Amino acid sequence: MRRLGIIGIATLSFLLIVSSIAAATPDRATTDEPAERVLVISVPVLTWDDVNTHRMPNLNRLLDGSAVANLTTRTINREPVLSDGYVTLGSGTRAVGAGFPIDGEAFDAGERVDGEGTAGQMFARRTGKHVDSGLVHLGIGAIEEDNAEALYDAEVGALGDALADAGFDRAVVANGDGRDFTDRDAEIYRRQAVSALMSSAGTVPNGQVDDQLLRSDPLSPFGVRYDTDAVVRAFRAAWKPRSVVLVEASDLVREDAYRRYATQEERARVFRQTLRRTDALVGGLLEVVDLDRDAVFVVGPAHAEHDPRLTLMAVHAPGIEPGLLRSGTTRRPGFVQLVDVAPTILDRLGIDRPDSMEGRAAVVGEQGGSAEDRRDTLADADAAAQFRDDQVAPVAILMVVVGGLLGATTLLALIFTDLSWLPRVVSFAALAFLGFVPAVYLAQLIPFYDLGVVPYYVFLVGLALVLARVYEHRRRQHTLDPLILALAVIVVLLITDAIVGAPLQFNGALGFSPKAAGRFTGLGNVAYAALTASAILLAALLANRIGGRRGLRIGLALLAVVFVVDGLPFWGSDVGGILSVLPAFGVTAYLMLGLRVRPRTIVLWLGVTVVAVVGFGFLDLTRAADQRTHLGRLFERIGSDGWSGFETVVLRKANANIETLGNSVWLYLVPMVLIFVGLLLAYHRSRLVALFEGVPELRAATVGFVILAGLGYALNDSGVAVPGMMVGIANAVLVCLVLWTDVPVPSAAATTSSTPAEAAEPVGSRR
């Protein structure tokens, strides 16, 4: 117990020192100069690559003088449609639309609809609210119902309500209508933009969305296009003091919907034409705006259909210098989430963000070089995200296949003892598997999204083989040294990456993607799995290799450091990690110290875990609001909504975990490894007995590992990928240890021994 006390005091001291340093770090702030009005130019489907590739002088001049970022359009759905984007923008929280075609059924109140009277009359029949002017969304009831069933507690229309309460007028100018040829008699309304600024009642006081904004054009999608002059006139009418006006470049909406009907060559022509008209619209709008007093936002609320990409976000406003935007939800310059748009609009107007909004106001994170540098950086990041998403499945498949083959070939090596070369080949492959993990992270140092897939995998496999050779060479010093070095490389690399802002995880195949928007910094779920599994095995091997009290202290100190890095808000920021690591590491420490684990021990560690989570949470709350992680924001939510907010988060993660169970290739590795271990227990028990006698610390690590894998799966929303990565690393370690373990031959019948020819050296403390 004394040792545990020393370790605990040392860990707490380290935590307090680091916390003090972090608290002393000044925040970058944006000058507080509220704008008088806000224009939101909505450019659906547009990417930074589009802006860089095509000539759009008006838009580019605006962007070059703005603070800019890639915008993550992730809502509740992984591939959201336009209505999801607008409802999310208006909620400041991930949300969904009602689904096509209901989500586009917004009208001027006096507009006649389908022979059923005016839209205002239909709205009254559906909602009981009488509206004679402005805009009404006939799908408000369905939108509210769908979001009430979701697990995000989105308050539909929160932005519109906040603006109305502060005395700001709102208007939307948009019309993406165009008849869908699958039903020639149906009029298709694409007016989802109204969802962005509507109130919770489903109304916007001003604006225009009728077909007076359109003109016939046989060569445009669906035979219609924007009348730019009419759109600018509608904007002028709505552009009043203390107002927020959203103008959608609706030709982009029509172009995206029309792509399915056009040939590839015609798509390219129509897209170029649409961009020219969009740029002309931007030029017309900017003639009305006073950029010295007004704020202009450029927002891409949704990516193109069937082409998930990062879109545009830009803010040109008084007090904001050109640079790269970041928000409290991303904490990474150059990246903002769709949920951050509403809080940023409110922030520019000096209005407090409602508690219901999970997003945070975007600020300038860094200058990012020249305007051209910023645009190139953002386009490259989008390309890297595309490349990363394409490689996630192949990398996982490769690791699962190799992991399964390691177990099968190990059993063959134990059966066919006359194949003296096989154990060496299999153990080398296991070391290469362990080398493949850091290789995937180190690949982020090279722009493979430009170089291509073949160089990427040549690098991964080549570096894994080089590392395996380096690891294997260490076996001349001691049998455990190759595994100690292999695991130490993973641990040190991921700890360093978490501390410096996760550049090796960001957009990496074993990291996280800005398109998924689960995380932008800290330790991702797969990295957490690799780090903690490696750490718990490394601690046992180090304790045995060094020996005595010193080895034990070093092993336990390693676990303490990993826990602190994983849990600190400004490093790992891993809530699920705290909840799983502390019980697993605690039990491992108890067993390594020779202490019995009783029921009260489990209760004690559960209590310590709760205290740790609360401690890290309050530590996060001491930081500036725009720097808090999801743990601090969870505490904020509990403070405002009570425990219902916590319950929502738990249910949402559990639901995501269940949904991903059958969608991950990692699912296949877990049973393969379990079968491998079962066969070892059935037919080669003596080898396992010898292994645990040589390295008794592995008994403690095995118990802790089982706890870690179980809780890691239950408490993280990446599903079976978490235990899959853990089991993959443990499997590679087990393969090496089994093949390197010397089992005494009980009789002269050496030919029947299962000892492989390469196992000429004992494992563990016999050195």
N, C-alpha and C positions, 0 to 999 in steps of 0.2 A: 504493500500500500504506500510505503514511503516513496518508492520509485515512481509510482503513479502520481503522487503529489508533486514530486520534483518536475516530472514531465509536464503536468498541468500548469504549474507556476511558470515554467519556461515558455510554454505555448501562450499563456495569457500575457506575459510580458512582451513577447514578440508581437502579439496582436495589438496591444496598446501602443507600442512604439510606432508600428506601421500606421495605425489609425491616426495618431497625432500628425505624422508626416502628411497623410492624405488630407486631413482636415485643414492643414496649413497651406495646401495648394490652392492658389487663387483660381477663380472661375473666369473664363472668357465671357464677357458680357456684351450685349448689343445696346447701343445708345437708346435710351427710352424717349423716343420722339413719336408720339401717336400720330397716325395719319388721319386725315379728315374724311376720306372715302376710300373704299377698296374696290378695285375691279379684279375679278377672277376670270382669267381667260382659260377656258377649258379646252384642252387639245387631246382628246382621247386617241389612243394608239401611238402617239408620237414618241419617238425615242431620241436619245442624244446622237445616235448614229444617223438617224434621219436628218437631224439638224445639221450635222457636220457634212453629210453627203450631198444634200440638195441646197440650192440657192434660195435662202429665205432672208433677205436683207433686213426687213423690218423686225422680224422676230429675233434675229441674231443681234441686232443693235440693242434690243431690250435685254436679252439674256446676258450679253457681255457686260452690261452695267449692273447686273443683279447678283445676288447671292443665290447659288444654284446647288442642286443635288439630284441624284437619282431618286426616284420615288418608287417605293415598294407598294404595289397595288393589292397586296394580300388582304383579303377580308376574312370572313369565316371560311369561305371556300378557297381551296388552293388555287383554282383558276377562276377568279371572279369574272362576272359579266358586268356590263356597264351600269346596270341598276344597282348591283352590289356596291360598286365604287361610289356612286353618288349618295346612297343611303349611309354608307360608312363615313363619307366626307361630312355629311350633315349631322351625324351622331357623335363624331369624335371617338367612336368605339367601333370595333369590327362588327359589321352588320350584314344583312342580306336584303335584296329586293324581293318583290313578290313573284318574280318570274315572268317571262315573256308570254303574252303581250301586255299583261296588267300593269307592269312597272313603267310602261311608256304612256299610260293613259292620263296625261295631264293636259289641262285646257285653260284658255281664257274663260272666265266665269260666264261671259255672255255668248260664248261660241256654241253653235248648235251641233249636237253629236248624234249621229245615226238615227235621226228622226225621232228622238226621244226627248226633245226639248233642249234647253240650254244645259251646259255643263254644270252651271250653278244649281239648277233644279235637280239634276241627277245627283250632285254632291249632297244636297239637302236630303234627298231620299235615302242615301246611303249612310249619312253621318248624323242627320238631324240638325245640322248647322247650315244656316242660310247665308250665302255669300253672293253679293251682287257685282263685285269688281275684283280685279286681280286674277290670280291663277289658283286653280284647285287641282288636287291630285285625287282622281277617283279611286285609286288603288290603296289609299292610306290605311283602310281597314285591314286588307290582306297583308300589307307590309308590317303593320304593328303586330298582327297575329303571328307571322312567321318569325319575327324577332323575339317575341315573347316565348316561343318554343325553343329558341336557341339558348346556348349557355354562356352568353356574353353580357347580358343585362344592358343591351344598347337602348338608349332612350332616343327613339326616332324623332328627328326635328330639334335636337338639343341646340344646334347652332342657331337655327332660326329663332327659337325661343329666347336664347341669350341676347341676340341682337335686338329683338323686339323689346325685351325688358330694359335694355340700355338706351332705347329711343332711336335706334337706327332703322332706316327703311331698307327693304330688300326687294330685289327684282331679278328675274331670270329671263334671258333672251336666248331661245334655242328652238330648233325644229329639225329633227333628223328623220322626218317622215319619208316613207317610200314603200310602195306596194310590194309585198312579197309574192313572187310569181307562183308559189306553191298553192296559193288560194287567191285567184284573180278577183274574187268578189269582196275580199276583206281589205279594209283600209288599215294600214299598219302605222301605228303611232310610236315614234321613238323620241319621247320627250322626257326621258329619265332625268334630265338635268334639274328639273323642278325639285327633285328629292333633296338636292344639296342644300337649298335655302328654305325649304318649306318648314313651317312650324310643326309642332306635334299634332296640330289639328289638320294638317295637310294643305295649308294655304300659303301663298306668297302674295303680299299686297300689291306688287307691281310687276311689270314685265310684259313680254309678248312671246307666245309659242304657236300662234296659228299659221296657216299656210300663206298669209300675206308676206311672210319672210322669204318665200320661195319664188322661183321663176322656172318656167319650162326650159329644158335644154336636152334635146334628143341624145347628145353624146355624153351626158353625165349619168351617174348611177341612178337607176329607176326613172330616168328622164327628167329629173328636177335637180336644182342646185340652189344654194343661197343667193338671194338678191343682196349683195353686199351693202348697197346704199340703204335698203330697207332695214337691214340689221343695225347699221350705224345709227339710223334715225331712231330706231327703238331704244338703242342704248342712250342716245342723247336725252330722250324723254325720261328715262329712268335715272339718269346720272344727276342726282340731287345732293345737296349738302347732307352729311351724316347718312350715307347710304352704302350698301354693299350690293354690287351688281355682278352676276355671273353671266358671261356671254360664252356660249359653246360654239366652237368651230364645228358645226354640225355636218358639214360636208365630209369630215373625217369619219363620222358615225355612218353616213350612207356608204362611203367608200368601203369601210370594213364589212358592212353587211352585204355588199354587192360582190365581194371577192369570190364567193362560191360559184357565181354564175359566169365569171369572165375567164378568158384564157390567160395564161401567164403573161404574155406580151401586153394584152389589154390591161391587166391589173397594173403593170408598171406604168403605162401611159396615164391611166386614170389617177394613180397615186401622185405622180408628178404634177398633174393638172390640179389635183385637190390641194397639194402643198402650196402651189402658186396662189390659189384663191384664198387659202388660209392666211398666207402672209399678207395678202392685200387687205384682208379683214383686220389683221393685227395693226397694220398701218393706219387704217381708218379709225380704229378705236383709240390709238395713241394720240391722234390729232385732237381728241376731245379731252384727254387726261392731262392734268398738270403733274408731271413727275416730281416736282419739288415739294408738293404738298400731299399728293395722293399715293396710295400703295397699289401696285399691280402684281398680282400673283399669276403665274403660269403653272397650270396643274394638269397632269395626265391622269384622269380618274380610273382608267382601265387600259389594259394592254389589248393588242389586237386579238381577235378571236382565234383560238387554237395556236397562239404564238406568245406564250408567257414571256414578257420582257419587263425590264425596268423602264419606267416612263420619266417624264420631266417634272421637275419642281423648281420654281424660281420665284424670288421675292425681290421686287424693286420698290423700296420704300424709304422715307426719311429716316435717317439714323442707321441704315443698314449699308455697310460697305460691301463691294463685290468680294466674293469668296465662296467657300464651300460650306453649305448648311449642314448642321447636325441637330439632332433633337435628343431629349432625355430618353426616348425609347430606343434610340440607336446608339448614341454615344460614339458615333463614328462619323468624322467629317465626310461629306459627300453623299450621305444617305439619310433620307427622311421617309417616314411611313405615312400612308394615306390618313391614318387616324390623327396625325400631327397637324394636318392642314387646318382644321377648324380651330384648335387652340392657337395656332400661329396667327390666323385672321383676328381672333379676339385679342391676342396680345398686341398686335399692331394698332388696334383701336383703343387699347387701354381698358379692356373688359376682362374681368376675372373668368377663368375657365371653370365651367360647372364640374362638380365632383364626378358626374357620370362619365366624363370623357377620360378615356385611358390614354389618349395622346398627350403630347407635350409640345409647347411652342418651340419652333426651330430657331436657332441662333447661328451666327457665323462661327464655325469651328476653327477654320484656318483660311489663309488667303488662297492657297492652292496655285500660286504662280499667276501667269497671265490668263486672260480670258480663253485663249486658245488652249493653254495647258489644262485649264479646268474642264473644258469641253472634251478634250482628248482623254483625260483621266476618267471622266464619267462614262464615256463610250467604252473604254477599255474594261471598266468594272462590269458593265453590262455583258460584254463579250465573255469575260471571265466567268460570270454567273451562268451564262448559257453553256459554256464548256464544262463547268463543274457539274451542272445538273445532268449533262449527258454521260458523265463518267461515274456517277455515284453507283449505279447498278452494276456496270462491268467490274469496278474495283471490288465491290462486295461479293460478286459471283466468284471472282478469282480467289479471294481470300477463303470463301466457304469451300470451294473445290479443293484448294490446296490443304485446308484444315482437315477435310474429310480424308484425303489421300494420306496425310501424315499418320492418322490412326491406323488405316488399313495396311500401309507398308511397314509400320512398326510391328504389327502382329505377324506379318510375313517374316520379318527379320528375326523375330523370336522363335518362329517355327523352323525356318530353314537356316539353321546355325552354320551350315557349311558355306553360305554366301557371306563371306567375311567382309565384303565391300559394302553390303547393303546397309548395315547400321550406320556406317560413316556417311553414306549418301543421305539417308533419312534424317539423321541428326543435323546435317548441314542444311537440308531443306527446312527443317524446323527453325534453325537460326535465321535462315533467309526470310521465313515468315515473320519473325520478330523484327528483322531489318526492314521489311516492307512497310511496316507501320510508320516509322519516322520518315521513310522515303516519300510516302504520300504527302506528309506535311511539308517536307523540305522542297517538294516540287512546286510549292507556291512561290518560291524565290525566282522561278523562271516563267516567262509568259508563254506557257504552252498553248494558250488559247489562240496565239498567233502562229505557233510552230506546228501544231497539229497533233492528232491522236497517236500516231506511230512514235514520234520522238518522246511523247509523254510516257508511254509504256516501256520503251527502251530505257528511259531514265529510271523509272520505278524498279523494274526488274534488275537492271544493272547495279543500281545503288544497293538494293537488297542483297545481291550476291556479294558485292564488295564488303558490306558490313558483316555478312555471315563469315566471310573469310577472315576478317579482323577478329571477330568474336571467337572463331574456332582456334585461332592462333593462341589465344589466351589460355587454352586448355593445357598448354605446356606448364603453366604456373600452378594451376589447380583445376580440378574437374568442374567446380562451380563457377569459375571465373567467366566463361563465355556467357552464361545465362545472367550473371550479375551485371556484366557490361551491357548486354542487350537490353535488359530491363531498365538499367540506369539511363541509357540513352533515351528511351521513351519517356521516363519520368522527368529527367532534366529538361528535355526539349519542350514538353507540354507545360511544365511549371514556368519556364522562361517565356513561352508564348503567351500564357495567361497574364503574366506580369506586364509584358510590353504591349498588350492590347490585342492579342490573338491574330496577328497577321498571317500565321501559318494555318489557322483554322478557317479564316474568312475565305469563302469561295473555294474551299478545299473539298475533295471527295470524301474525306472523313471528318469534315468540319461542318460549317453551316453556310447557308445561302441567303443573300439579302432578299431573294424572291420569296423564300419560305417565311421570312420575317419572324422566325422564332427567337432569334438571337443575332446580335451583331458584334458583341465582344464577350469576353469571359470564356468559360469552358462549356462547349457544346456537349450534348449528351454522349456522342460517340467518343469524343476526346476524354470526357470524364470517365467513361468505361475503360478506355485504354490506360489512362493515368492511374486510376485507383486499383485496378486489377494488377497492373505491373508493380505498383507500390507495395501492395500487401504481400506479393510473392518475393519481391526484392528484399523487403524487411526481414523475412524469414531466412533467406539465403545469406544476407549480410550478417545477421546474428550468428549463424552457424560458421560462416567463413572466418569472421574475425574472432569469434569465440569469447566465452566468459562474460563478465558484467559489461565490459566495454562494447562487445558486439551487440548485446541486448539493448544497451542504451542507444547505440547508433540506429538500430532497427526501429525502435520505438520513436526516436526523434524524427526519423524519416516519415513515419506515419503522421506525426503531429504537424510537420511542415506541409505535407500534402493536404491535410484537412484544412489548415489555415488558408492556404492558397486557393483551394477549391471553394471555400465559403465566404471569403472576404468580398464585400460588394464591389470593390473597385478592382478586383482581380478575377477570381473564378465566377463569382456571382451565381452560385449554383445551389438553389434551394433544395432540389431533390438530392443533390450531392450531400448537403449537410445532414439531411434526414437519414441517408443510407450509410454514409461513410462513418459517422461517429459511432453508431452501434456496432458496425462490422469491425472497425479498427479497435474499439474498446474491448470487445470480446477477444480479439486477437491478442491485444496487449495483456489481458488477464491471463490467458492461457500460456503465453510466452513467459510470463513471470511465475508460472507454476501455481496460480491461484485457481480455485474452483469457481465455476460459474453457477451460481444459485439463482433461484427465482428473484431474490431481492437484488441480485447483480443486474439482471435484465431490467428491472424496474428503475434501478439507479441510472443506468445508461440511457434509458428512455427519457428520464427526467433531465439528464445532462443534455440530451439532444434538443429537447424543447427549449431549455435555457439558451443553448447555443443559437438556435434559430431566432429566438427573441432578441438575443444580444446582437446578432448580425443585422437583424431588421432595424433595431433602434440606431445602430451605427449608421445604417444607410439613411435613416431619417435625419441624421445630423448634417447630411450633405445638402448642397443646393438642389432645389427641386428638379432642375434640368439635368442633374447628374445622377439621380437616383435610379437604381436598377429595379427590376420587376419585384424584388423582395420588398424594397421600400414602398413601391407603388401598391403592393398588396396590403401592407400595413396601413397606407393611406385609405385604401378602399374599406378595410375593416373598420377604420375610424369613422368613415362617413356612412357606410351601409350596414355596419354590424357584422355578425358572423355569417350572414347570408352571402356577403361578397366572397368570403373564404370558401363557403360551401360551393358556390358557383365555380370557382377556380378548380377545386378538387374534382368536381363532377366533370368539368370540361377536360381535364387531363386524363381522368379515367376513361372517358369516352374515346378520346384520341388514342389512348393506349390499346383499347380493345379493337378499334378500327384498323390500326396498323399491324395487328398480330398476324393476320394472314396475308399481308401485302409486302412482307420483307423476306428477302432471300436468306437473311440471317437465321430465320426460323429453322432451316434445314441443318445448320451446323450444330445446334444444341443437341438434338437427338443423336446425331452421328457421334459426337464426343461422348455422350452418356453411354452409348452402346460400346464404344471403345473401352471406356473405363470398366464397364460391366464385364467385358471379356477378359480384361486384365485381372479383375478380381476372381473370375471363375477359373482361369487357366494359368495365371502367372502371379498368384498371390504372394509367393515367396519373394519375388522381385520387388513388389510393393512394400512388403514387410521390411526387406533389407533397405529400401529407399528411406522409409520413415525412421528406421533405426539409425541410419547414417545422418539424416537431417531431421531430427525430432521437431524442430521449429515448424516444419511443414504441416504438422498436425494442427497447430494453432492457426496457421495461415489458411488451411483447408476449411476449417469451421468458419473463419471470418469471411472467406471468399464466398461460401454458400450464402451467408447472410447478405453480403454485398450484392451478389447477383440477384437474389430474390427481391431485396428492397429496391435495388437499382431499376429493376423492371417495373415494380409496382408504383414507384414514385416519380418516374420520368415519362414524358409523353412520346418518346421515340420507339416505344414498343420493344419488340424482341431484339432490336439492334443493340441495345445496351447489354443484356446478358450474352448476346451473340459475340460481340467483340471481346467481352471478358473471358468467355469460354474459349474463344480462339487463341488468346494469349496463353491462358492456362494450359491448353492442349499442347501448344508448341513446347512449353516448359516441361510438361509431363513426358512428352516423347523423348526429349533429350535426357532427362533424368533416368527414365526407365532403361534406355539403351546404354547409358553410361554406368549403371549400377552393377557392381560385381556381386554375384550370388554364389556363395560357396557350394561346391558340388558335393552332395551328400554321400555319394558312392563312387566306385571306380568306373562306373558306366558313364564316362564323360560324354560319350556320344549322344546320350539321351538328355543331357543338360540343355536348358533353354537359354544358357548364357551366351550371348553373341560374342564373336571373336574380338570385336573392338572393345568390349567391356573388360579391359585389363586393369582398371584402376577403380578403387572404391570411391563412393560419393560421400561427401560430408566431412565430418570431423576427423576421419581417419586420414591424416595427411602427414 
